Amino acid sequence: MTRDMFAPMLIQGSEWLIVIVIVVILLFGASKLPQIARALGRAGGEFQKGKLEAEKEVEKMKGSQGTAPVSEREKLLKAAWELGIDTEGKTDDEIRAEVKKALG
């Protein structure tokens, strides 16, 4: 037996789509087809929306990897600078006390 004997019985390519549509019509009835199509459309839309959000999140994470995390000292110095406090020659505790005093 060769493969050529069975060639007429094999379903190929887009013929599967026709078979699937016929099976769906037989299982659910023709009146349910629009509802099924809408549900599949919504599911596809939600999938695309989720995919875009995930891609944006990945890009956001890639962009933030290039920046070094801000140290506690840098935060303290920035706060002191914004409040107009001189930090020259002062320890972190002294700067922290002056920031607290300035904030009230």
N, C-alpha and C positions, 0 to 999 in steps of 0.2 A: 504494500500500500504506500502510495506516495502522497506527498502533501497536496499535489494538484487535485487529487480526488476529493479532498475535503474543502477545497477553496470556495466552492459555491455556498457551503454551509457556514462559513466563518463570517462574522459581522465585523466590519472594519470602519474606522474613522467616524464620520458624522452619523452613520447609521445607528450607532449606540444612542445618540441623542433622541432619535425617533423612537427607539425601543423604550427608553426611559420615560418619555412623554406618554406613550401608550399605557405603560404600567401605572403611572401616576393617575391618569384619567380613570383607569379601571379601579384603582384602589380608593380614590377620593371623590370621584365624580367631577364632571365638567364645571359644576357651579363652585367648587372649592378652588379651582385653579387661580382665579384672580387673588384670592386671599393668600394662597401659598406664595404666589409671585410677589405680593406686597411684603410678606414676612421675609422672604429671601432678600428682597431689595433693602429693607430696613437693616437686616443683619449684615449685609454687605457694607452698607453705609456706616454702621457702628464699628465694623472691623476697620474700615479705612480711617475713621476718626481716631480710633485707638492707636492705629499704626502711626499716624501723623504725630499724635501726642508723645508716643514713645520715641520717635525720631527727634522731636524737639528736645525732649529730656536728655537724650544721649548727647546731642549737640551742646546743650547747656552744660552738661557734666564735662565734656571735652574742653570747653572754653574755660571752665573754672579750675581745671587741673594746672594750668599754666601759672596761676597766681599762688604765691605762698600764703599759708594761713597767717593771720595777723596775731602777733604775740600779745600777751597780757600787757607787757610794758609799752608796746606801740599804742595799744588802745588808751592806756593811761596818759601817755604823752600827748596823744591827739586831743583827749578831753581837756587836759591842762592848757594846751595851746589855744583851743577854742574858747576857753574861759579867760585867756590872757594871763595865765600864771607862768612865772619864770621857773624853769626846771633845771637850770644850770647848777650842777654840783649838789643836787638833792637826791636823796634816796627815794625809792618807790613809796615807802611808807609816808615820808614827808610830803611828797606830791599828792598822794591819796588823801592825806589829811587836809591839804589846802583845797583840793577839789571838793571835798565834802563841805568844808567851810564856805566855799564860794557858792555852792548849790543851796546852802541854807540850813 
